[in-house]
Amino acid sequence: MSLENQIKSISDDFEHASPEQIVEVLNQIKPFFKSSLISEYLQGKIQKISECGDVGERKKLCKALMPYFDWYLQGQ
């Protein structure tokens, strides 16, 4: 499945997407940023999600990063 299709699938059914799936896609998006600062910022957010033990909190943190999905899709 292409990155674009993965993003659309998660966006369409966010409630059933696992935090691990979302993080995997975010990691695939990182190389597309022109600024290393944005990539580093996103990496910090991903690290915070990975360290969080509560699934509900991880999901909440992932939802806050959904604009990165929108950004990627707009560039396609």
N, CA, C and O atoms as a printed pandas DataFrame, in Angstrom:
     atom_number atom_name residue_name chain_id  residue_number  x_coord  y_coord  z_coord
0              1         N          MET        A               1    0.844   -1.169    0.000
1              2        CA          MET        A               1    0.000    0.000    0.000
2              3         C          MET        A               1    0.893    1.238    0.000
3              4         O          MET        A               1    1.861    1.324    0.757
4              5         N          SER        A               2    0.557    2.178   -0.847
5              6        CA          SER        A               2    1.368    3.391   -0.949
6              7         C          SER        A               2    1.200    4.241    0.316
7              8         O          SER        A               2    0.243    4.081    1.073
8              9         N          LEU        A               3    2.147    5.133    0.515
9             10        CA          LEU        A               3    2.095    6.027    1.669
10            11         C          LEU        A               3    0.818    6.861    1.625
11            12         O          LEU        A               3    0.157    7.041    2.648
12            13         N          GLU        A               4    0.475    7.360    0.470
13            14        CA          GLU        A               4   -0.748    8.156    0.317
14            15         C          GLU        A               4   -1.981    7.345    0.732
15            16         O          GLU        A               4   -2.853    7.857    1.434
16            17         N          ASN        A               5   -2.051    6.094    0.303
17            18        CA          ASN        A               5   -3.187    5.240    0.656
18            19         C          ASN        A               5   -3.212    4.930    2.154
19            20         O          ASN        A               5   -4.284    4.863    2.756
20            21         N          GLN        A               6   -2.043    4.743    2.752
21            22        CA          GLN        A               6   -1.981    4.503    4.189
22            23         C          GLN        A               6   -2.513    5.711    4.955
23            24         O          GLN        A               6   -3.269    5.561    5.915
24            25         N          ILE        A               7   -2.117    6.900    4.527
25            26        CA          ILE        A               7   -2.565    8.128    5.177
26            27         C          ILE        A               7   -4.075    8.274    5.044
27            28         O          ILE        A               7   -4.755    8.580    6.023
28            29         N          LYS        A               8   -4.599    8.060    3.861
29            30        CA          LYS        A               8   -6.040    8.171    3.645
30            31         C          LYS        A               8   -6.797    7.144    4.477
31            32         O          LYS        A               8   -7.847    7.453    5.042
32            33         N          SER        A               9   -6.276    5.939    4.554
33            34        CA          SER        A               9   -6.923    4.890    5.338
34            35         C          SER        A               9   -6.986    5.254    6.813
35            36         O          SER        A               9   -8.025    5.092    7.453
36            37         N          ILE        A              10   -5.885    5.743    7.349
37            38        CA          ILE        A              10   -5.856    6.144    8.759
38            39         C          ILE        A              10   -6.760    7.349    8.980
39            40         O          ILE        A              10   -7.495    7.397    9.966
40            41         N          SER        A              11   -6.715    8.312    8.086
41            42        CA          SER        A              11   -7.545    9.508    8.223
42            43         C          SER        A              11   -9.038    9.166    8.172
43            44         O          SER        A              11   -9.841    9.732    8.914
44            45         N          ASP        A              12   -9.388    8.250    7.303
45            46        CA          ASP        A              12  -10.793    7.863    7.149
46            47         C          ASP        A              12  -11.326    7.081    8.350
47            48         O          ASP        A              12  -12.515    7.148    8.661
48            49         N          ASP        A              13  -10.448    6.343    9.018
49            50        CA          ASP        A              13  -10.885    5.502   10.141
50            51         C          ASP        A              13   -9.893    5.618   11.298
51            52         O          ASP        A              13   -9.333    4.622   11.754
52            53         N          PHE        A              14   -9.688    6.845   11.761
53            54        CA          PHE        A              14   -8.691    7.121   12.791
54            55         C          PHE        A              14   -8.931    6.312   14.059
55            56         O          PHE        A              14   -7.979    5.839   14.679
56            57         N          GLU        A              15  -10.175    6.150   14.445
57            58        CA          GLU        A              15  -10.498    5.461   15.705
58            59         C          GLU        A              15  -10.004    4.016   15.728
59            60         O          GLU        A              15   -9.709    3.481   16.797
60            61         N          HIS        A              16   -9.913    3.392   14.576
61            62        CA          HIS        A              16   -9.481    1.994   14.522
62            63         C          HIS        A              16   -8.011    1.827   14.163
63            64         O          HIS        A              16   -7.503    0.706   14.121
64            65         N          ALA        A              17   -7.338    2.920   13.908
65            66        CA          ALA        A              17   -5.899    2.855   13.599
66            67         C          ALA        A              17   -5.125    2.792   14.910
67            68         O          ALA        A              17   -5.444    3.500   15.866
68            69         N          SER        A              18   -4.121    1.951   14.945
69            70        CA          SER        A              18   -3.314    1.842   16.160
70            71         C          SER        A              18   -2.278    2.956   16.193
71            72         O          SER        A              18   -1.852    3.438   15.144
72            73         N          PRO        A              19   -1.870    3.368   17.396
73            74        CA          PRO        A              19   -0.806    4.374   17.490
74            75         C          PRO        A              19    0.460    3.928   16.755
75            76         O          PRO        A              19    1.181    4.755   16.199
76            77         N          GLU        A              20    0.725    2.629   16.754
77            78        CA          GLU        A              20    1.914    2.110   16.066
78            79         C          GLU        A              20    1.825    2.347   14.562
79            80         O          GLU        A              20    2.818    2.705   13.929
80            81         N          GLN        A              21    0.628    2.146   13.986
81            82        CA          GLN        A              21    0.433    2.400   12.554
82            83         C          GLN        A              21    0.651    3.879   12.242
83            84         O          GLN        A              21    1.305    4.235   11.262
84            85         N          ILE        A              22    0.096    4.719   13.088
85            86        CA          ILE        A              22    0.196    6.164   12.870
86            87         C          ILE        A              22    1.650    6.608   12.946
87            88         O          ILE        A              22    2.111    7.389   12.114
88            89         N          VAL        A              23    2.371    6.107   13.948
89            90        CA          VAL        A              23    3.786    6.461   14.109
90            91         C          VAL        A              23    4.598    5.962   12.918
91            92         O          VAL        A              23    5.501    6.653   12.446
92            93         N          GLU        A              24    4.282    4.779   12.439
93            94        CA          GLU        A              24    5.002    4.234   11.278
94            95         C          GLU        A              24    4.846    5.157   10.069
95            96         O          GLU        A              24    5.814    5.420    9.355
96            97         N          VAL        A              25    3.634    5.644    9.844
97            98        CA          VAL        A              25    3.382    6.537    8.717
98            99         C          VAL        A              25    4.072    7.891    8.939
99           100         O          VAL        A              25    4.644    8.458    8.008
100          101         N          LEU        A              26    4.016    8.398   10.161
101          102        CA          LEU        A              26    4.702    9.663   10.464
102          103         C          LEU        A              26    6.200    9.545   10.195
103          104         O          LEU        A              26    6.817   10.481    9.686
104          105         N          ASN        A              27    6.780    8.407   10.533
105          106        CA          ASN        A              27    8.201    8.191   10.260
106          107         C          ASN        A              27    8.493    8.182    8.759
107          108         O          ASN        A              27    9.572    8.592    8.331
108          109         N          GLN        A              28    7.533    7.717    7.965
109          110        CA          GLN        A              28    7.710    7.709    6.512
110          111         C          GLN        A              28    7.575    9.110    5.911
111          112         O          GLN        A              28    8.146    9.398    4.860
112          113         N          ILE        A              29    6.818    9.972    6.582
113          114        CA          ILE        A              29    6.609   11.335    6.106
114          115         C          ILE        A              29    7.821   12.214    6.402
115          116         O          ILE        A              29    8.124   13.123    5.629
116          117         N          LYS        A              30    8.510   11.960    7.496
117          118        CA          LYS        A              30    9.622   12.815    7.945
118          119         C          LYS        A              30   10.620   13.202    6.865
119          120         O          LYS        A              30   11.005   14.370    6.809
120          121         N          PRO        A              31   11.059   12.293    6.006
121          122        CA          PRO        A              31   12.070   12.677    5.003
122          123         C          PRO        A              31   11.582   13.710    3.974
123          124         O          PRO        A              31   12.398   14.300    3.264
124          125         N          PHE        A              32   10.288   13.931    3.888
125          126        CA          PHE        A              32    9.751   14.859    2.897
126          127         C          PHE        A              32    9.820   16.320    3.336
127          128         O          PHE        A              32    9.583   17.220    2.529
128          129         N          PHE        A              33   10.140   16.561    4.595
129          130        CA          PHE        A              33   10.229   17.943    5.072
130          131         C          PHE        A              33   11.513   18.578    4.560
131          132         O          PHE        A              33   12.571   17.948    4.540
132          133         N          LYS        A              34   11.402   19.833    4.148
133          134        CA          LYS        A              34   12.576   20.548    3.646
134          135         C          LYS        A              34   13.427   21.078    4.792
135          136         O          LYS        A              34   14.615   21.348    4.615
136          137         N          SER        A              35   12.823   21.227    5.960
137          138        CA          SER        A              35   13.535   21.761    7.118
138          139         C          SER        A              35   13.854   20.639    8.100
139          140         O          SER        A              35   12.978   19.863    8.483
140          141         N          SER        A              36   15.109   20.567    8.498
141          142        CA          SER        A              36   15.490   19.555    9.484
142          143         C          SER        A              36   14.875   19.858   10.845
143          144         O          SER        A              36   14.666   18.951   11.649
144          145         N          LEU        A              37   14.586   21.128   11.103
145          146        CA          LEU        A              37   13.945   21.487   12.374
146          147         C          LEU        A              37   12.572   20.851   12.504
147          148         O          LEU        A              37   12.205   20.381   13.581
148          149         N          ILE        A              38   11.815   20.833   11.425
149          150        CA          ILE        A              38   10.489   20.213   11.453
150          151         C          ILE        A              38   10.630   18.715   11.671
151          152         O          ILE        A              38    9.884   18.131   12.457
152          153         N          SER        A              39   11.571   18.090   10.991
153          154        CA          SER        A              39   11.804   16.652   11.164
154          155         C          SER        A              39   12.203   16.331   12.597
155          156         O          SER        A              39   11.732   15.351   13.174
156          157         N          GLU        A              40   13.063   17.150   13.166
157          158        CA          GLU        A              40   13.502   16.933   14.547
158          159         C          GLU        A              40   12.352   17.133   15.529
159          160         O          GLU        A              40   12.215   16.382   16.495
160          161         N          TYR        A              41   11.531   18.140   15.281
161          162        CA          TYR        A              41   10.362   18.391   16.130
162          163         C          TYR        A              41    9.421   17.191   16.093
163          164         O          TYR        A              41    8.962   16.715   17.132
164          165         N          LEU        A              42    9.138   16.706   14.880
165          166        CA          LEU        A              42    8.258   15.551   14.727
166          167         C          LEU        A              42    8.858   14.322   15.399
167          168         O          LEU        A              42    8.137   13.544   16.023
168          169         N          GLN        A              43   10.168   14.142   15.277
169          170        CA          GLN        A              43   10.826   13.007   15.919
170          171         C          GLN        A              43   10.645   13.071   17.438
171          172         O          GLN        A              43   10.432   12.043   18.081
172          173         N          GLY        A              44   10.728   14.265   18.008
173          174        CA          GLY        A              44   10.505   14.428   19.444
174          175         C          GLY        A              44    9.090   14.045   19.840
175          176         O          GLY        A              44    8.880   13.412   20.874
176          177         N          LYS        A              45    8.126   14.424   19.026
177          178        CA          LYS        A              45    6.728   14.069   19.293
178          179         C          LYS        A              45    6.520   12.561   19.180
179          180         O          LYS        A              45    5.802   11.965   19.982
180          181         N          ILE        A              46    7.149   11.953   18.181
181          182        CA          ILE        A              46    7.046   10.502   18.004
182          183         C          ILE        A              46    7.671    9.782   19.200
183          184         O          ILE        A              46    7.133    8.784   19.678
184          185         N          GLN        A              47    8.801   10.289   19.677
185          186        CA          GLN        A              47    9.466    9.704   20.840
186          187         C          GLN        A              47    8.555    9.765   22.066
187          188         O          GLN        A              47    8.474    8.810   22.840
188          189         N          LYS        A              48    7.880   10.885   22.231
189          190        CA          LYS        A              48    6.963   11.047   23.360
190          191         C          LYS        A              48    5.823   10.027   23.277
191          192         O          LYS        A              48    5.427    9.454   24.292
192          193         N          ILE        A              49    5.306    9.806   22.087
193          194        CA          ILE        A              49    4.245    8.812   21.885
194          195         C          ILE        A              49    4.776    7.427   22.241
195          196         O          ILE        A              49    4.095    6.657   22.917
196          197         N          SER        A              50    5.975    7.109   21.795
197          198        CA          SER        A              50    6.569    5.784   22.046
198          199         C          SER        A              50    6.797    5.537   23.530
199          200         O          SER        A              50    6.684    4.403   23.996
200          201         N          GLU        A              51    7.115    6.588   24.272
201          202        CA          GLU        A              51    7.394    6.441   25.699
202          203         C          GLU        A              51    6.141    6.392   26.554
203          204         O          GLU        A              51    6.194    5.966   27.708
204          205         N          CYS        A              52    5.021    6.820   26.004
205          206        CA          CYS        A              52    3.768    6.868   26.754
206          207         C          CYS        A              52    3.210    5.447   26.909
207          208         O          CYS        A              52    3.115    4.703   25.932
208          209         N          GLY        A              53    2.849    5.084   28.116
209          210        CA          GLY        A              53    2.343    3.740   28.380
210          211         C          GLY        A              53    0.849    3.585   28.186
211          212         O          GLY        A              53    0.368    2.475   27.953
212          213         N          ASP        A              54    0.112    4.668   28.277
213          214        CA          ASP        A              54   -1.348    4.627   28.182
214          215         C          ASP        A              54   -1.792    4.726   26.723
215          216         O          ASP        A              54   -1.458    5.690   26.036
216          217         N          VAL        A              55   -2.541    3.731   26.252
217          218        CA          VAL        A              55   -2.977    3.698   24.858
218          219         C          VAL        A              55   -3.858    4.900   24.525
219          220         O          VAL        A              55   -3.728    5.485   23.450
220          221         N          GLY        A              56   -4.741    5.265   25.428
221          222        CA          GLY        A              56   -5.618    6.407   25.196
222          223         C          GLY        A              56   -4.828    7.695   25.034
223          224         O          GLY        A              56   -5.136    8.514   24.168
224          225         N          GLU        A              57   -3.817    7.872   25.861
225          226        CA          GLU        A              57   -2.977    9.068   25.769
226          227         C          GLU        A              57   -2.159    9.054   24.477
227          228         O          GLU        A              57   -1.982   10.095   23.844
228          229         N          ARG        A              58   -1.660    7.875   24.086
229          230        CA          ARG        A              58   -0.907    7.779   22.821
230          231         C          ARG        A              58   -1.792    8.160   21.642
231          232         O          ARG        A              58   -1.357    8.844   20.716
232          233         N          LYS        A              59   -3.027    7.711   21.690
233          234        CA          LYS        A              59   -3.969    8.016   20.619
234          235         C          LYS        A              59   -4.235    9.525   20.561
235          236         O          LYS        A              59   -4.312   10.108   19.480
236          237         N          LYS        A              60   -4.372   10.144   21.731
237          238        CA          LYS        A              60   -4.596   11.581   21.809
238          239         C          LYS        A              60   -3.399   12.345   21.231
239          240         O          LYS        A              60   -3.575   13.319   20.499
240          241         N          LEU        A              61   -2.187   11.900   21.560
241          242        CA          LEU        A              61   -0.978   12.525   21.033
242          243         C          LEU        A              61   -0.895   12.361   19.520
243          244         O          LEU        A              61   -0.471   13.271   18.809
244          245         N          CYS        A              62   -1.304   11.188   19.036
245          246        CA          CYS        A              62   -1.296   10.939   17.591
246          247         C          CYS        A              62   -2.285   11.850   16.872
247          248         O          CYS        A              62   -1.988   12.372   15.797
248          249         N          LYS        A              63   -3.449   12.037   17.460
249          250        CA          LYS        A              63   -4.472   12.883   16.830
250          251         C          LYS        A              63   -3.949   14.303   16.637
251          252         O          LYS        A              63   -4.287   14.960   15.652
252          253         N          ALA        A              64   -3.130   14.777   17.566
253          254        CA          ALA        A              64   -2.567   16.120   17.456
254          255         C          ALA        A              64   -1.592   16.239   16.279
255          256         O          ALA        A              64   -1.281   17.347   15.841
256          257         N          LEU        A              65   -1.115   15.110   15.772
257          258        CA          LEU        A              65   -0.154   15.128   14.667
258          259         C          LEU        A              65   -0.806   14.880   13.300
259          260         O          LEU        A              65   -0.108   14.788   12.290
260          261         N          MET        A              66   -2.115   14.773   13.264
261          262        CA          MET        A              66   -2.815   14.528   12.007
262          263         C          MET        A              66   -2.603   15.627   10.956
263          264         O          MET        A              66   -2.672   15.332    9.763
264          265         N          PRO        A              67   -2.347   16.888   11.353
265          266        CA          PRO        A              67   -2.067   17.899   10.317
266          267         C          PRO        A              67   -0.867   17.537    9.429
267          268         O          PRO        A              67   -0.783   18.006    8.293
268          269         N          TYR        A              68    0.053   16.718    9.925
269          270        CA          TYR        A              68    1.170   16.281    9.089
270          271         C          TYR        A              68    0.665   15.398    7.949
271          272         O          TYR        A              68    1.210   15.426    6.846
272          273         N          PHE        A              69   -0.369   14.621    8.219
273          274        CA          PHE        A              69   -0.970   13.800    7.169
274          275         C          PHE        A              69   -1.574   14.714    6.103
275          276         O          PHE        A              69   -1.383   14.503    4.906
276          277         N          ASP        A              70   -2.311   15.738    6.560
277          278        CA          ASP        A              70   -2.932   16.683    5.626
278          279         C          ASP        A              70   -1.870   17.379    4.785
279          280         O          ASP        A              70   -2.031   17.544    3.576
280          281         N          TRP        A              71   -0.778   17.788    5.442
281          282        CA          TRP        A              71    0.310   18.456    4.728
282          283         C          TRP        A              71    0.842   17.552    3.614
283          284         O          TRP        A              71    1.034   18.001    2.484
284          285         N          TYR        A              72    1.076   16.292    3.932
285          286        CA          TYR        A              72    1.612   15.368    2.936
286          287         C          TYR        A              72    0.643   15.215    1.767
287          288         O          TYR        A              72    1.056   15.257    0.608
288          289         N          LEU        A              73   -0.639   15.040    2.066
289          290        CA          LEU        A              73   -1.627   14.839    1.013
290          291         C          LEU        A              73   -1.785   16.068    0.128
291          292         O          LEU        A              73   -2.063   15.928   -1.063
292          293         N          GLN        A              74   -1.619   17.245    0.667
293          294        CA          GLN        A              74   -1.731   18.471   -0.122
294          295         C          GLN        A              74   -0.606   18.581   -1.141
295          296         O          GLN        A              74   -0.773   19.184   -2.201
296          297         N          GLY        A              75    0.524   18.000   -0.817
297          298        CA          GLY        A              75    1.668   18.061   -1.718
298          299         C          GLY        A              75    1.610   17.045   -2.842
299          300         O          GLY        A              75    2.428   17.082   -3.762
300          301         N          GLN        A              76    0.655   16.147   -2.774
301          302        CA          GLN        A              76    0.548   15.079   -3.777
302          303         C          GLN        A              76   -0.284   15.496   -4.958
303          304         O          GLN        A              76   -0.470   14.712   -5.889
